[in-house]
Amino acid sequence: KIAGDWTFDVTADVSQTSASQLDVAWINWGAYKEVQFRAGQFKMPMGLEELTSSRFIDFTERSFANQLSPAKERGAMVHGLPFTGVFYGIAASNGDGKNNNETSSTADGKDAIGRLGANVAEIIGNKDMVLHFAGAYSDGREQQSLALPTGRTEGRGITFFTPANLATNYDRKRTAGEVSLAWNQVKLQGEWTVANFKTVSGTVDRDINAHYAEAMWLITGEKYADAYRNGAYGAIKPDRPYKKGTDGWGAWELGLRYSKFDANDFPTIAGQSNEADA
């Protein structure tokens, strides 16, 4: 943090090849919580699971729905908390993924990405609950050489869906919805995302759909509301941290999730599948 109003983050992943080692690099002006400005490479405003750090997500890996989110890209964003319990983010990005520049001056444009949501529990002043509802949308024109999303099992095992590039430049639209309902130690959460790919000529118009639904239970008594802030979840802090020789067992959680990926709009690929669930 610099001078109170400026924050920044530069993080490298040195296990990657040199061209992709930069993970995030952004600077943010936040003098007012209602309107803040960010520029650089950062997470675009789409997807509750994506905007929750990988340290704090409910399961070891993210769901199928997360594979359709824009994740980290280069761009600029206006975001903030205009009212109690209400959050938003509006961004313009290259739309080509992490560490990628636009390479066409005629066929490639900026992606417009927006997210708006609210925690109704915060609005009504209930500190034991989370009533999170949010929606997001993105729209942009991409060049033909930009690869379409692939499908990979949640455990990062087999890649079961690898579509061929479209024959011409295309418009990409993504629509997403989020619901997270928590009361004390119990949480129900789900997201759905639809990604549409339509060639400029209109000869190809295909969708990929993905969603998940989960139920979680903090059996050691912590509250999910204590970990929720500004439209995403943070760390679960144990009420009784583990310590040998005491009754402190840390925080334990049980959960069950169903997740589905559906790309049946695309032609069947030999040796692969257009659909999967977990």
Residue, then its C-alpha position, 0 to 999 in steps of 0.5 A: k500500500i502506498a500513501g493510503d489510497w494506492t495498492f498494488d500486487v506483482t506475483a510471479d509463478v516461476s514454475q512456468t516457462s519464462a513467457s508465462q511466469l507473470d501471474v498478476a501485476w496491477i495497481n489500484w486507486g481506492a480512495y473511495k470504496e464506491v468507485q475504485f480504478r484498477a489497471g494491469q493484469f488481474k482477475m476479471p469480474m466474473g465468477l464467485e469461484e474464480l474471484t475466491s482465492s485458490r487458497f480459500i475455495d471449498f474444494t481442492e480444485r475449481s468446478f467445470a463452470n470455472q473453466l468458462s470464466p475469463a480469469k486473469e487478463r490484461g485490462a482496466m476496471v472500475h469497481g466498488l461498493p456503492f451501497t451497503g451489501v452491493f458490489y460491482g465491477i466493469a472492465a475492458s480487457n484484451g480478452d486473450g487470456k493471461n500474458n497475451n497481447e492482442t495481435s490483430s489491429t483489424a479483427d480483434g477488439k476489447d472484451a467488455i466484462g461486467r458483474l453486479g451483485a448483492n449480499v442481502a443479509e448485509i443489507i438487512g443487517n444479519k451477520d450470521m447469514v450470507l444471501h449472495f446473488a450476482g450476475a455477470y456478462s462479457d462481450g467481445r470480438e475475437q480473432q480466428s486464431l484464439a483457441l476455444p475453451t477446452g474441457r478438462t476434468e476437475g482433478r486436472g487429469i484428462t482433457f476430454f474436449t478440444p474443439a478446433n478453431l473456428a474458420t473465421n473471426y467470431d463474437r464471444k458472449r458469456t453469461a453467468g449467475e451466482v447464488s450462495l446461501a449460508w446460515n451459520q455453519v451451513k452453505l448452499q452454493g451454485e453457479w452457471t455459465v453459458a459461453n456463446f461463439k458466433t462467427v462474424s458470417g453467422t454460419v456458426d452459432r454454438d454454446i458451451n454450458a457449465h454449472y455446479a451445485e454444492a452443499m457445505w457444512l463446517i462441523t467445528g462450528e465456524k460461520y461462513a459469514d465471517a469469511y465473506r466480504n465484498g462479493a467473495y469468500g476469504a479464509i475460514k479462521p478456526d474457532r479453536p486452532y489445532k494444538k497438541g494436548t488441547d481440545g483444539w482440532g482446527a476447522w473441519e468441513l464436509g462438502l458435496r458438489y455436482s458439476k457438469f460440462d456440456a458442449n453438445d453444440f460442437p461436432t463430436i471429436a474422435g476419441q473425446s467427449n462433448e460432455a462430462d459430469a463430476 
